[in-house]
Amino acid sequence: MTSVDEKDQIGCFESDLDRLIQRYGDEFDMSLAAMVGTLQIKVHELVSNSIDQDDEEDDSEEVEA
C-alpha cells in the first residue's frame, strides 16, 4: 500500500465530502440546513468517540500500572 501524507489525505477526504454533499443536494434535494445539521451531529459523534477511546486507554493504563 502506498503511503500518502496527511495533506493529501485531507485533500482526498475534502474532495469526497464535496462530491457527497453535491450528490445529496442534487439527487435528494436535501437542504443546506439539513446537511449542515447532519455534519454537526457527525462532528459531535467523532469527538465523543475520541474522548471515550482516550478514557478507555487511560483506564487500561491505570490497571496495568
PDBQT receptor file of N, H, CA, C and O in Angstrom, charges set to zero:
ATOM      1  N   MET A   1       0.844  -1.175   0.000  1.00  0.00    +0.000 N 
ATOM      2  CA  MET A   1       0.000   0.000   0.000  1.00  0.00    +0.000 C 
ATOM      3  C   MET A   1       0.894   1.245   0.000  1.00  0.00    +0.000 C 
ATOM      4  O   MET A   1       1.878   1.308   0.737  1.00  0.00    +0.000 OA
ATOM      5  N   THR A   2       0.553   2.211  -0.813  1.00  0.00    +0.000 N 
ATOM      6  H   THR A   2      -0.246   2.160  -1.412  1.00  0.00    +0.000 HD
ATOM      7  CA  THR A   2       1.343   3.428  -0.929  1.00  0.00    +0.000 C 
ATOM      8  C   THR A   2       1.037   4.368   0.226  1.00  0.00    +0.000 C 
ATOM      9  O   THR A   2      -0.118   4.553   0.611  1.00  0.00    +0.000 OA
ATOM     10  N   SER A   3       2.087   4.951   0.762  1.00  0.00    +0.000 N 
ATOM     11  H   SER A   3       3.024   4.800   0.449  1.00  0.00    +0.000 HD
ATOM     12  CA  SER A   3       1.906   5.888   1.863  1.00  0.00    +0.000 C 
ATOM     13  C   SER A   3       1.540   7.263   1.313  1.00  0.00    +0.000 C 
ATOM     14  O   SER A   3       2.212   7.792   0.429  1.00  0.00    +0.000 OA
ATOM     15  N   VAL A   4       0.471   7.825   1.847  1.00  0.00    +0.000 N 
ATOM     16  H   VAL A   4      -0.075   7.395   2.565  1.00  0.00    +0.000 HD
ATOM     17  CA  VAL A   4       0.008   9.156   1.432  1.00  0.00    +0.000 C 
ATOM     18  C   VAL A   4       0.156  10.076   2.623  1.00  0.00    +0.000 C 
ATOM     19  O   VAL A   4      -0.268   9.744   3.729  1.00  0.00    +0.000 OA
ATOM     20  N   ASP A   5       0.765  11.252   2.396  1.00  0.00    +0.000 N 
ATOM     21  H   ASP A   5       1.109  11.522   1.497  1.00  0.00    +0.000 HD
ATOM     22  CA  ASP A   5       0.959  12.159   3.528  1.00  0.00    +0.000 C 
ATOM     23  C   ASP A   5      -0.374  12.771   3.967  1.00  0.00    +0.000 C 
ATOM     24  O   ASP A   5      -1.374  12.715   3.252  1.00  0.00    +0.000 OA
ATOM     25  N   GLU A   6      -0.354  13.349   5.152  1.00  0.00    +0.000 N 
ATOM     26  H   GLU A   6       0.459  13.394   5.734  1.00  0.00    +0.000 HD
ATOM     27  CA  GLU A   6      -1.594  13.844   5.765  1.00  0.00    +0.000 C 
ATOM     28  C   GLU A   6      -2.257  14.934   4.922  1.00  0.00    +0.000 C 
ATOM     29  O   GLU A   6      -3.484  14.998   4.843  1.00  0.00    +0.000 OA
ATOM     30  N   LYS A   7      -1.455  15.784   4.298  1.00  0.00    +0.000 N 
ATOM     31  H   LYS A   7      -0.458  15.732   4.362  1.00  0.00    +0.000 HD
ATOM     32  CA  LYS A   7      -2.023  16.852   3.460  1.00  0.00    +0.000 C 
ATOM     33  C   LYS A   7      -2.836  16.256   2.315  1.00  0.00    +0.000 C 
ATOM     34  O   LYS A   7      -3.940  16.719   2.028  1.00  0.00    +0.000 OA
ATOM     35  N   ASP A   8      -2.288  15.222   1.657  1.00  0.00    +0.000 N 
ATOM     36  H   ASP A   8      -1.391  14.846   1.890  1.00  0.00    +0.000 HD
ATOM     37  CA  ASP A   8      -3.008  14.579   0.560  1.00  0.00    +0.000 C 
ATOM     38  C   ASP A   8      -4.240  13.825   1.060  1.00  0.00    +0.000 C 
ATOM     39  O   ASP A   8      -5.275  13.813   0.394  1.00  0.00    +0.000 OA
ATOM     40  N   GLN A   9      -4.129  13.199   2.229  1.00  0.00    +0.000 N 
ATOM     41  H   GLN A   9      -3.288  13.210   2.771  1.00  0.00    +0.000 HD
ATOM     42  CA  GLN A   9      -5.282  12.512   2.816  1.00  0.00    +0.000 C 
ATOM     43  C   GLN A   9      -6.413  13.500   3.075  1.00  0.00    +0.000 C 
ATOM     44  O   GLN A   9      -7.575  13.212   2.788  1.00  0.00    +0.000 OA
ATOM     45  N   ILE A  10      -6.070  14.658   3.615  1.00  0.00    +0.000 N 
ATOM     46  H   ILE A  10      -5.126  14.891   3.848  1.00  0.00    +0.000 HD
ATOM     47  CA  ILE A  10      -7.084  15.684   3.892  1.00  0.00    +0.000 C 
ATOM     48  C   ILE A  10      -7.716  16.159   2.595  1.00  0.00    +0.000 C 
ATOM     49  O   ILE A  10      -8.929  16.355   2.528  1.00  0.00    +0.000 OA
ATOM     50  N   GLY A  11      -6.901  16.345   1.565  1.00  0.00    +0.000 N 
ATOM     51  H   GLY A  11      -5.915  16.186   1.619  1.00  0.00    +0.000 HD
ATOM     52  CA  GLY A  11      -7.425  16.760   0.264  1.00  0.00    +0.000 C 
ATOM     53  C   GLY A  11      -8.394  15.742  -0.308  1.00  0.00    +0.000 C 
ATOM     54  O   GLY A  11      -9.442  16.109  -0.839  1.00  0.00    +0.000 OA
ATOM     55  N   CYS A  12      -8.051  14.463  -0.205  1.00  0.00    +0.000 N 
ATOM     56  H   CYS A  12      -7.200  14.165   0.226  1.00  0.00    +0.000 HD
ATOM     57  CA  CYS A  12      -8.938  13.394  -0.690  1.00  0.00    +0.000 C 
ATOM     58  C   CYS A  12     -10.242  13.365   0.099  1.00  0.00    +0.000 C 
ATOM     59  O   CYS A  12     -11.324  13.234  -0.473  1.00  0.00    +0.000 OA
ATOM     60  N   PHE A  13     -10.128  13.489   1.416  1.00  0.00    +0.000 N 
ATOM     61  H   PHE A  13      -9.249  13.595   1.881  1.00  0.00    +0.000 HD
ATOM     62  CA  PHE A  13     -11.309  13.487   2.275  1.00  0.00    +0.000 C 
ATOM     63  C   PHE A  13     -12.222  14.660   1.921  1.00  0.00    +0.000 C 
ATOM     64  O   PHE A  13     -13.439  14.503   1.823  1.00  0.00    +0.000 OA
ATOM     65  N   GLU A  14     -11.624  15.832   1.731  1.00  0.00    +0.000 N 
ATOM     66  H   GLU A  14     -10.635  15.960   1.811  1.00  0.00    +0.000 HD
ATOM     67  CA  GLU A  14     -12.401  17.016   1.380  1.00  0.00    +0.000 C 
ATOM     68  C   GLU A  14     -13.091  16.845   0.031  1.00  0.00    +0.000 C 
ATOM     69  O   GLU A  14     -14.257  17.208  -0.123  1.00  0.00    +0.000 OA
ATOM     70  N   SER A  15     -12.374  16.293  -0.946  1.00  0.00    +0.000 N 
ATOM     71  H   SER A  15     -11.427  15.997  -0.821  1.00  0.00    +0.000 HD
ATOM     72  CA  SER A  15     -12.968  16.063  -2.269  1.00  0.00    +0.000 C 
ATOM     73  C   SER A  15     -14.131  15.081  -2.194  1.00  0.00    +0.000 C 
ATOM     74  O   SER A  15     -15.168  15.289  -2.824  1.00  0.00    +0.000 OA
ATOM     75  N   ASP A  16     -13.954  14.006  -1.418  1.00  0.00    +0.000 N 
ATOM     76  H   ASP A  16     -13.112  13.837  -0.907  1.00  0.00    +0.000 HD
ATOM     77  CA  ASP A  16     -15.045  13.041  -1.244  1.00  0.00    +0.000 C 
ATOM     78  C   ASP A  16     -16.255  13.693  -0.592  1.00  0.00    +0.000 C 
ATOM     79  O   ASP A  16     -17.392  13.463  -1.006  1.00  0.00    +0.000 OA
ATOM     80  N   LEU A  17     -16.008  14.507   0.428  1.00  0.00    +0.000 N 
ATOM     81  H   LEU A  17     -15.085  14.694   0.764  1.00  0.00    +0.000 HD
ATOM     82  CA  LEU A  17     -17.128  15.203   1.088  1.00  0.00    +0.000 C 
ATOM     83  C   LEU A  17     -17.830  16.146   0.125  1.00  0.00    +0.000 C 
ATOM     84  O   LEU A  17     -19.059  16.217   0.107  1.00  0.00    +0.000 OA
ATOM     85  N   ASP A  18     -17.054  16.870  -0.676  1.00  0.00    +0.000 N 
ATOM     86  H   ASP A  18     -16.056  16.811  -0.661  1.00  0.00    +0.000 HD
ATOM     87  CA  ASP A  18     -17.646  17.780  -1.662  1.00  0.00    +0.000 C 
ATOM     88  C   ASP A  18     -18.561  17.030  -2.626  1.00  0.00    +0.000 C 
ATOM     89  O   ASP A  18     -19.672  17.478  -2.911  1.00  0.00    +0.000 OA
ATOM     90  N   ARG A  19     -18.086  15.878  -3.130  1.00  0.00    +0.000 N 
ATOM     91  H   ARG A  19     -17.184  15.514  -2.898  1.00  0.00    +0.000 HD
ATOM     92  CA  ARG A  19     -18.897  15.084  -4.065  1.00  0.00    +0.000 C 
ATOM     93  C   ARG A  19     -20.151  14.539  -3.378  1.00  0.00    +0.000 C 
ATOM     94  O   ARG A  19     -21.231  14.534  -3.969  1.00  0.00    +0.000 OA
ATOM     95  N   LEU A  20     -20.009  14.088  -2.147  1.00  0.00    +0.000 N 
ATOM     96  H   LEU A  20     -19.132  14.093  -1.668  1.00  0.00    +0.000 HD
ATOM     97  CA  LEU A  20     -21.146  13.549  -1.408  1.00  0.00    +0.000 C 
ATOM     98  C   LEU A  20     -22.197  14.634  -1.148  1.00  0.00    +0.000 C 
ATOM     99  O   LEU A  20     -23.395  14.401  -1.313  1.00  0.00    +0.000 OA
ATOM    100  N   ILE A  21     -21.741  15.801  -0.746  1.00  0.00    +0.000 N 
ATOM    101  H   ILE A  21     -20.768  15.990  -0.611  1.00  0.00    +0.000 HD
ATOM    102  CA  ILE A  21     -22.661  16.914  -0.492  1.00  0.00    +0.000 C 
ATOM    103  C   ILE A  21     -23.374  17.312  -1.783  1.00  0.00    +0.000 C 
ATOM    104  O   ILE A  21     -24.582  17.549  -1.781  1.00  0.00    +0.000 OA
ATOM    105  N   GLN A  22     -22.631  17.384  -2.874  1.00  0.00    +0.000 N 
ATOM    106  H   GLN A  22     -21.650  17.192  -2.875  1.00  0.00    +0.000 HD
ATOM    107  CA  GLN A  22     -23.231  17.723  -4.175  1.00  0.00    +0.000 C 
ATOM    108  C   GLN A  22     -24.263  16.680  -4.572  1.00  0.00    +0.000 C 
ATOM    109  O   GLN A  22     -25.352  17.021  -5.033  1.00  0.00    +0.000 OA
ATOM    110  N   ARG A  23     -23.922  15.413  -4.394  1.00  0.00    +0.000 N 
ATOM    111  H   ARG A  23     -23.038  15.135  -4.020  1.00  0.00    +0.000 HD
ATOM    112  CA  ARG A  23     -24.830  14.327  -4.767  1.00  0.00    +0.000 C 
ATOM    113  C   ARG A  23     -26.135  14.394  -3.982  1.00  0.00    +0.000 C 
ATOM    114  O   ARG A  23     -27.216  14.288  -4.562  1.00  0.00    +0.000 OA
ATOM    115  N   TYR A  24     -26.039  14.568  -2.673  1.00  0.00    +0.000 N 
ATOM    116  H   TYR A  24     -25.161  14.654  -2.202  1.00  0.00    +0.000 HD
ATOM    117  CA  TYR A  24     -27.251  14.600  -1.864  1.00  0.00    +0.000 C 
ATOM    118  C   TYR A  24     -28.072  15.861  -2.136  1.00  0.00    +0.000 C 
ATOM    119  O   TYR A  24     -29.300  15.837  -2.055  1.00  0.00    +0.000 OA
ATOM    120  N   GLY A  25     -27.400  16.942  -2.453  1.00  0.00    +0.000 N 
ATOM    121  H   GLY A  25     -26.403  16.962  -2.519  1.00  0.00    +0.000 HD
ATOM    122  CA  GLY A  25     -28.129  18.146  -2.833  1.00  0.00    +0.000 C 
ATOM    123  C   GLY A  25     -28.885  17.958  -4.133  1.00  0.00    +0.000 C 
ATOM    124  O   GLY A  25     -30.020  18.414  -4.275  1.00  0.00    +0.000 OA
ATOM    125  N   ASP A  26     -28.245  17.279  -5.088  1.00  0.00    +0.000 N 
ATOM    126  H   ASP A  26     -27.323  16.908  -4.973  1.00  0.00    +0.000 HD
ATOM    127  CA  ASP A  26     -28.850  17.069  -6.409  1.00  0.00    +0.000 C 
ATOM    128  C   ASP A  26     -29.895  15.955  -6.412  1.00  0.00    +0.000 C 
ATOM    129  O   ASP A  26     -31.030  16.163  -6.842  1.00  0.00    +0.000 OA
ATOM    130  N   GLU A  27     -29.508  14.768  -5.928  1.00  0.00    +0.000 N 
ATOM    131  H   GLU A  27     -28.586  14.599  -5.578  1.00  0.00    +0.000 HD
ATOM    132  CA  GLU A  27     -30.380  13.596  -6.035  1.00  0.00    +0.000 C 
ATOM    133  C   GLU A  27     -31.543  13.616  -5.055  1.00  0.00    +0.000 C 
ATOM    134  O   GLU A  27     -32.633  13.147  -5.379  1.00  0.00    +0.000 OA
ATOM    135  N   PHE A  28     -31.324  14.150  -3.875  1.00  0.00    +0.000 N 
ATOM    136  H   PHE A  28     -30.438  14.531  -3.612  1.00  0.00    +0.000 HD
ATOM    137  CA  PHE A  28     -32.348  14.081  -2.837  1.00  0.00    +0.000 C 
ATOM    138  C   PHE A  28     -32.941  15.439  -2.504  1.00  0.00    +0.000 C 
ATOM    139  O   PHE A  28     -33.821  15.548  -1.650  1.00  0.00    +0.000 OA
ATOM    140  N   ASP A  29     -32.459  16.472  -3.179  1.00  0.00    +0.000 N 
ATOM    141  H   ASP A  29     -31.744  16.383  -3.873  1.00  0.00    +0.000 HD
ATOM    142  CA  ASP A  29     -32.929  17.833  -2.930  1.00  0.00    +0.000 C 
ATOM    143  C   ASP A  29     -32.843  18.171  -1.435  1.00  0.00    +0.000 C 
ATOM    144  O   ASP A  29     -33.718  18.833  -0.877  1.00  0.00    +0.000 OA
ATOM    145  N   MET A  30     -31.771  17.700  -0.815  1.00  0.00    +0.000 N 
ATOM    146  H   MET A  30     -31.060  17.163  -1.269  1.00  0.00    +0.000 HD
ATOM    147  CA  MET A  30     -31.561  17.916   0.621  1.00  0.00    +0.000 C 
ATOM    148  C   MET A  30     -31.156  19.368   0.855  1.00  0.00    +0.000 C 
ATOM    149  O   MET A  30     -30.306  19.901   0.141  1.00  0.00    +0.000 OA
ATOM    150  N   SER A  31     -31.753  19.995   1.837  1.00  0.00    +0.000 N 
ATOM    151  H   SER A  31     -32.443  19.562   2.416  1.00  0.00    +0.000 HD
ATOM    152  CA  SER A  31     -31.457  21.401   2.098  1.00  0.00    +0.000 C 
ATOM    153  C   SER A  31     -30.082  21.574   2.731  1.00  0.00    +0.000 C 
ATOM    154  O   SER A  31     -29.552  20.657   3.359  1.00  0.00    +0.000 OA
ATOM    155  N   LEU A  32     -29.525  22.742   2.558  1.00  0.00    +0.000 N 
ATOM    156  H   LEU A  32     -29.955  23.487   2.048  1.00  0.00    +0.000 HD
ATOM    157  CA  LEU A  32     -28.237  23.062   3.157  1.00  0.00    +0.000 C 
ATOM    158  C   LEU A  32     -28.314  22.941   4.676  1.00  0.00    +0.000 C 
ATOM    159  O   LEU A  32     -27.384  22.442   5.310  1.00  0.00    +0.000 OA
ATOM    160  N   ALA A  33     -29.416  23.394   5.255  1.00  0.00    +0.000 N 
ATOM    161  H   ALA A  33     -30.172  23.799   4.740  1.00  0.00    +0.000 HD
ATOM    162  CA  ALA A  33     -29.581  23.320   6.709  1.00  0.00    +0.000 C 
ATOM    163  C   ALA A  33     -29.565  21.862   7.189  1.00  0.00    +0.000 C 
ATOM    164  O   ALA A  33     -28.968  21.559   8.222  1.00  0.00    +0.000 OA
ATOM    165  N   ALA A  34     -30.209  20.972   6.452  1.00  0.00    +0.000 N 
ATOM    166  H   ALA A  34     -30.693  21.219   5.613  1.00  0.00    +0.000 HD
ATOM    167  CA  ALA A  34     -30.229  19.554   6.826  1.00  0.00    +0.000 C 
ATOM    168  C   ALA A  34     -28.827  18.952   6.723  1.00  0.00    +0.000 C 
ATOM    169  O   ALA A  34     -28.419  18.172   7.583  1.00  0.00    +0.000 OA
ATOM    170  N   MET A  35     -28.098  19.314   5.677  1.00  0.00    +0.000 N 
ATOM    171  H   MET A  35     -28.430  19.948   4.979  1.00  0.00    +0.000 HD
ATOM    172  CA  MET A  35     -26.734  18.795   5.517  1.00  0.00    +0.000 C 
ATOM    173  C   MET A  35     -25.810  19.310   6.623  1.00  0.00    +0.000 C 
ATOM    174  O   MET A  35     -25.040  18.545   7.204  1.00  0.00    +0.000 OA
ATOM    175  N   VAL A  36     -25.891  20.599   6.906  1.00  0.00    +0.000 N 
ATOM    176  H   VAL A  36     -26.516  21.221   6.434  1.00  0.00    +0.000 HD
ATOM    177  CA  VAL A  36     -25.044  21.183   7.950  1.00  0.00    +0.000 C 
ATOM    178  C   VAL A  36     -25.379  20.569   9.304  1.00  0.00    +0.000 C 
ATOM    179  O   VAL A  36     -24.479  20.242  10.077  1.00  0.00    +0.000 OA
ATOM    180  N   GLY A  37     -26.651  20.413   9.592  1.00  0.00    +0.000 N 
ATOM    181  H   GLY A  37     -27.382  20.679   8.964  1.00  0.00    +0.000 HD
ATOM    182  CA  GLY A  37     -27.059  19.800  10.856  1.00  0.00    +0.000 C 
ATOM    183  C   GLY A  37     -26.549  18.380  10.987  1.00  0.00    +0.000 C 
ATOM    184  O   GLY A  37     -26.072  17.982  12.050  1.00  0.00    +0.000 OA
ATOM    185  N   THR A  38     -26.646  17.615   9.911  1.00  0.00    +0.000 N 
ATOM    186  H   THR A  38     -27.033  17.939   9.048  1.00  0.00    +0.000 HD
ATOM    187  CA  THR A  38     -26.159  16.238   9.921  1.00  0.00    +0.000 C 
ATOM    188  C   THR A  38     -24.649  16.202  10.119  1.00  0.00    +0.000 C 
ATOM    189  O   THR A  38     -24.141  15.380  10.881  1.00  0.00    +0.000 OA
ATOM    190  N   LEU A  39     -23.931  17.089   9.438  1.00  0.00    +0.000 N 
ATOM    191  H   LEU A  39     -24.344  17.757   8.819  1.00  0.00    +0.000 HD
ATOM    192  CA  LEU A  39     -22.474  17.154   9.608  1.00  0.00    +0.000 C 
ATOM    193  C   LEU A  39     -22.102  17.548  11.033  1.00  0.00    +0.000 C 
ATOM    194  O   LEU A  39     -21.134  17.025  11.586  1.00  0.00    +0.000 OA
ATOM    195  N   GLN A  40     -22.854  18.458  11.630  1.00  0.00    +0.000 N 
ATOM    196  H   GLN A  40     -23.640  18.883  11.182  1.00  0.00    +0.000 HD
ATOM    197  CA  GLN A  40     -22.581  18.861  13.022  1.00  0.00    +0.000 C 
ATOM    198  C   GLN A  40     -22.769  17.684  13.971  1.00  0.00    +0.000 C 
ATOM    199  O   GLN A  40     -21.974  17.491  14.891  1.00  0.00    +0.000 OA
ATOM    200  N   ILE A  41     -23.808  16.905  13.752  1.00  0.00    +0.000 N 
ATOM    201  H   ILE A  41     -24.454  17.061  13.005  1.00  0.00    +0.000 HD
ATOM    202  CA  ILE A  41     -24.037  15.720  14.583  1.00  0.00    +0.000 C 
ATOM    203  C   ILE A  41     -22.859  14.766  14.444  1.00  0.00    +0.000 C 
ATOM    204  O   ILE A  41     -22.380  14.217  15.436  1.00  0.00    +0.000 OA
ATOM    205  N   LYS A  42     -22.385  14.564  13.203  1.00  0.00    +0.000 N 
ATOM    206  H   LYS A  42     -22.774  15.010  12.396  1.00  0.00    +0.000 HD
ATOM    207  CA  LYS A  42     -21.248  13.680  12.971  1.00  0.00    +0.000 C 
ATOM    208  C   LYS A  42     -19.987  14.207  13.660  1.00  0.00    +0.000 C 
ATOM    209  O   LYS A  42     -19.211  13.422  14.206  1.00  0.00    +0.000 OA
ATOM    210  N   VAL A  43     -19.776  15.518  13.642  1.00  0.00    +0.000 N 
ATOM    211  H   VAL A  43     -20.406  16.156  13.199  1.00  0.00    +0.000 HD
ATOM    212  CA  VAL A  43     -18.627  16.112  14.335  1.00  0.00    +0.000 C 
ATOM    213  C   VAL A  43     -18.693  15.775  15.819  1.00  0.00    +0.000 C 
ATOM    214  O   VAL A  43     -17.699  15.352  16.409  1.00  0.00    +0.000 OA
ATOM    215  N   HIS A  44     -19.852  15.960  16.412  1.00  0.00    +0.000 N 
ATOM    216  H   HIS A  44     -20.660  16.303  15.933  1.00  0.00    +0.000 HD
ATOM    217  CA  HIS A  44     -20.019  15.663  17.842  1.00  0.00    +0.000 C 
ATOM    218  C   HIS A  44     -19.798  14.174  18.125  1.00  0.00    +0.000 C 
ATOM    219  O   HIS A  44     -19.195  13.824  19.139  1.00  0.00    +0.000 OA
ATOM    220  N   GLU A  45     -20.279  13.299  17.241  1.00  0.00    +0.000 N 
ATOM    221  H   GLU A  45     -20.768  13.584  16.417  1.00  0.00    +0.000 HD
ATOM    222  CA  GLU A  45     -20.073  11.864  17.414  1.00  0.00    +0.000 C 
ATOM    223  C   GLU A  45     -18.586  11.518  17.349  1.00  0.00    +0.000 C 
ATOM    224  O   GLU A  45     -18.092  10.740  18.165  1.00  0.00    +0.000 OA
ATOM    225  N   LEU A  46     -17.870  12.095  16.380  1.00  0.00    +0.000 N 
ATOM    226  H   LEU A  46     -18.271  12.727  15.717  1.00  0.00    +0.000 HD
ATOM    227  CA  LEU A  46     -16.432  11.827  16.255  1.00  0.00    +0.000 C 
ATOM    228  C   LEU A  46     -15.678  12.275  17.497  1.00  0.00    +0.000 C 
ATOM    229  O   LEU A  46     -14.814  11.553  17.996  1.00  0.00    +0.000 OA
ATOM    230  N   VAL A  47     -15.999  13.456  17.994  1.00  0.00    +0.000 N 
ATOM    231  H   VAL A  47     -16.700  14.043  17.588  1.00  0.00    +0.000 HD
ATOM    232  CA  VAL A  47     -15.327  13.974  19.187  1.00  0.00    +0.000 C 
ATOM    233  C   VAL A  47     -15.655  13.107  20.396  1.00  0.00    +0.000 C 
ATOM    234  O   VAL A  47     -14.769  12.759  21.176  1.00  0.00    +0.000 OA
ATOM    235  N   SER A  48     -16.927  12.762  20.549  1.00  0.00    +0.000 N 
ATOM    236  H   SER A  48     -17.647  13.045  19.915  1.00  0.00    +0.000 HD
ATOM    237  CA  SER A  48     -17.347  11.940  21.681  1.00  0.00    +0.000 C 
ATOM    238  C   SER A  48     -16.667  10.574  21.648  1.00  0.00    +0.000 C 
ATOM    239  O   SER A  48     -16.183  10.091  22.672  1.00  0.00    +0.000 OA
ATOM    240  N   ASN A  49     -16.633   9.957  20.473  1.00  0.00    +0.000 N 
ATOM    241  H   ASN A  49     -17.026  10.350  19.642  1.00  0.00    +0.000 HD
ATOM    242  CA  ASN A  49     -15.975   8.657  20.349  1.00  0.00    +0.000 C 
ATOM    243  C   ASN A  49     -14.489   8.762  20.659  1.00  0.00    +0.000 C 
ATOM    244  O   ASN A  49     -13.921   7.862  21.278  1.00  0.00    +0.000 OA
ATOM    245  N   SER A  50     -13.864   9.833  20.241  1.00  0.00    +0.000 N 
ATOM    246  H   SER A  50     -14.326  10.564  19.738  1.00  0.00    +0.000 HD
ATOM    247  CA  SER A  50     -12.440  10.034  20.514  1.00  0.00    +0.000 C 
ATOM    248  C   SER A  50     -12.192  10.177  22.010  1.00  0.00    +0.000 C 
ATOM    249  O   SER A  50     -11.236   9.617  22.546  1.00  0.00    +0.000 OA
ATOM    250  N   ILE A  51     -13.050  10.921  22.670  1.00  0.00    +0.000 N 
ATOM    251  H   ILE A  51     -13.827  11.376  22.235  1.00  0.00    +0.000 HD
ATOM    252  CA  ILE A  51     -12.929  11.106  24.125  1.00  0.00    +0.000 C 
ATOM    253  C   ILE A  51     -13.131   9.772  24.834  1.00  0.00    +0.000 C 
ATOM    254  O   ILE A  51     -12.385   9.433  25.753  1.00  0.00    +0.000 OA
ATOM    255  N   ASP A  52     -14.149   9.008  24.401  1.00  0.00    +0.000 N 
ATOM    256  H   ASP A  52     -14.755   9.283  23.655  1.00  0.00    +0.000 HD
ATOM    257  CA  ASP A  52     -14.418   7.701  25.010  1.00  0.00    +0.000 C 
ATOM    258  C   ASP A  52     -13.221   6.764  24.844  1.00  0.00    +0.000 C 
ATOM    259  O   ASP A  52     -12.856   6.054  25.782  1.00  0.00    +0.000 OA
ATOM    260  N   GLN A  53     -12.611   6.758  23.661  1.00  0.00    +0.000 N 
ATOM    261  H   GLN A  53     -12.908   7.334  22.899  1.00  0.00    +0.000 HD
ATOM    262  CA  GLN A  53     -11.447   5.904  23.420  1.00  0.00    +0.000 C 
ATOM    263  C   GLN A  53     -10.271   6.327  24.297  1.00  0.00    +0.000 C 
ATOM    264  O   GLN A  53      -9.557   5.481  24.834  1.00  0.00    +0.000 OA
ATOM    265  N   ASP A  54     -10.068   7.647  24.441  1.00  0.00    +0.000 N 
ATOM    266  H   ASP A  54     -10.648   8.334  24.005  1.00  0.00    +0.000 HD
ATOM    267  CA  ASP A  54      -8.993   8.141  25.307  1.00  0.00    +0.000 C 
ATOM    268  C   ASP A  54      -9.232   7.711  26.752  1.00  0.00    +0.000 C 
ATOM    269  O   ASP A  54      -8.299   7.308  27.446  1.00  0.00    +0.000 OA
ATOM    270  N   ASP A  55     -10.490   7.798  27.203  1.00  0.00    +0.000 N 
ATOM    271  H   ASP A  55     -11.247   8.125  26.638  1.00  0.00    +0.000 HD
ATOM    272  CA  ASP A  55     -10.821   7.392  28.566  1.00  0.00    +0.000 C 
ATOM    273  C   ASP A  55     -10.567   5.898  28.768  1.00  0.00    +0.000 C 
ATOM    274  O   ASP A  55     -10.050   5.491  29.808  1.00  0.00    +0.000 OA
ATOM    275  N   GLU A  56     -10.929   5.083  27.777  1.00  0.00    +0.000 N 
ATOM    276  H   GLU A  56     -11.349   5.413  26.932  1.00  0.00    +0.000 HD
ATOM    277  CA  GLU A  56     -10.705   3.640  27.871  1.00  0.00    +0.000 C 
ATOM    278  C   GLU A  56      -9.212   3.329  27.915  1.00  0.00    +0.000 C 
ATOM    279  O   GLU A  56      -8.784   2.450  28.663  1.00  0.00    +0.000 OA
ATOM    280  N   GLU A  57      -8.421   4.040  27.124  1.00  0.00    +0.000 N 
ATOM    281  H   GLU A  57      -8.769   4.754  26.517  1.00  0.00    +0.000 HD
ATOM    282  CA  GLU A  57      -6.973   3.827  27.130  1.00  0.00    +0.000 C 
ATOM    283  C   GLU A  57      -6.380   4.231  28.477  1.00  0.00    +0.000 C 
ATOM    284  O   GLU A  57      -5.498   3.546  28.995  1.00  0.00    +0.000 OA
ATOM    285  N   ASP A  58      -6.860   5.347  29.050  1.00  0.00    +0.000 N 
ATOM    286  H   ASP A  58      -7.576   5.904  28.629  1.00  0.00    +0.000 HD
ATOM    287  CA  ASP A  58      -6.386   5.781  30.341  1.00  0.00    +0.000 C 
ATOM    288  C   ASP A  58      -6.727   4.757  31.425  1.00  0.00    +0.000 C 
ATOM    289  O   ASP A  58      -5.912   4.467  32.301  1.00  0.00    +0.000 OA
ATOM    290  N   ASP A  59      -7.955   4.211  31.349  1.00  0.00    +0.000 N 
ATOM    291  H   ASP A  59      -8.617   4.447  30.638  1.00  0.00    +0.000 HD
ATOM    292  CA  ASP A  59      -8.380   3.211  32.334  1.00  0.00    +0.000 C 
ATOM    293  C   ASP A  59      -7.526   1.951  32.234  1.00  0.00    +0.000 C 
ATOM    294  O   ASP A  59      -7.149   1.379  33.257  1.00  0.00    +0.000 OA
ATOM    295  N   SER A  60      -7.219   1.515  31.021  1.00  0.00    +0.000 N 
ATOM    296  H   SER A  60      -7.525   1.980  30.190  1.00  0.00    +0.000 HD
ATOM    297  CA  SER A  60      -6.423   0.298  30.853  1.00  0.00    +0.000 C 
ATOM    298  C   SER A  60      -4.987   0.531  31.303  1.00  0.00    +0.000 C 
ATOM    299  O   SER A  60      -4.348  -0.396  31.802  1.00  0.00    +0.000 OA
ATOM    300  N   GLU A  61      -4.465   1.735  31.141  1.00  0.00    +0.000 N 
ATOM    301  H   GLU A  61      -4.984   2.487  30.735  1.00  0.00    +0.000 HD
ATOM    302  CA  GLU A  61      -3.119   2.039  31.603  1.00  0.00    +0.000 C 
ATOM    303  C   GLU A  61      -3.053   2.022  33.126  1.00  0.00    +0.000 C 
ATOM    304  O   GLU A  61      -2.050   1.589  33.693  1.00  0.00    +0.000 OA
ATOM    305  N   GLU A  62      -4.110   2.488  33.797  1.00  0.00    +0.000 N 
ATOM    306  H   GLU A  62      -4.924   2.840  33.336  1.00  0.00    +0.000 HD
ATOM    307  CA  GLU A  62      -4.140   2.500  35.261  1.00  0.00    +0.000 C 
ATOM    308  C   GLU A  62      -4.176   1.075  35.798  1.00  0.00    +0.000 C 
ATOM    309  O   GLU A  62      -3.555   0.790  36.822  1.00  0.00    +0.000 OA
ATOM    310  N   VAL A  63      -4.892   0.174  35.128  1.00  0.00    +0.000 N 
ATOM    311  H   VAL A  63      -5.397   0.405  34.296  1.00  0.00    +0.000 HD
ATOM    312  CA  VAL A  63      -4.989  -1.213  35.573  1.00  0.00    +0.000 C 
ATOM    313  C   VAL A  63      -3.635  -1.904  35.415  1.00  0.00    +0.000 C 
ATOM    314  O   VAL A  63      -3.248  -2.702  36.269  1.00  0.00    +0.000 OA
ATOM    315  N   GLU A  64      -2.916  -1.608  34.344  1.00  0.00    +0.000 N 
ATOM    316  H   GLU A  64      -3.230  -0.960  33.650  1.00  0.00    +0.000 HD
ATOM    317  CA  GLU A  64      -1.621  -2.224  34.095  1.00  0.00    +0.000 C 
ATOM    318  C   GLU A  64      -0.550  -1.744  35.059  1.00  0.00    +0.000 C 
ATOM    319  O   GLU A  64       0.402  -2.473  35.335  1.00  0.00    +0.000 OA
ATOM    320  N   ALA A  65      -0.690  -0.539  35.572  1.00  0.00    +0.000 N 
ATOM    321  H   ALA A  65      -1.464   0.053  35.347  1.00  0.00    +0.000 HD
ATOM    322  CA  ALA A  65       0.350   0.046  36.423  1.00  0.00    +0.000 C 
ATOM    323  C   ALA A  65       0.475  -0.619  37.755  1.00  0.00    +0.000 C 
ATOM    324  O   ALA A  65       1.313  -0.224  38.566  1.00  0.00    +0.000 OA
TER     325      ALA A  65
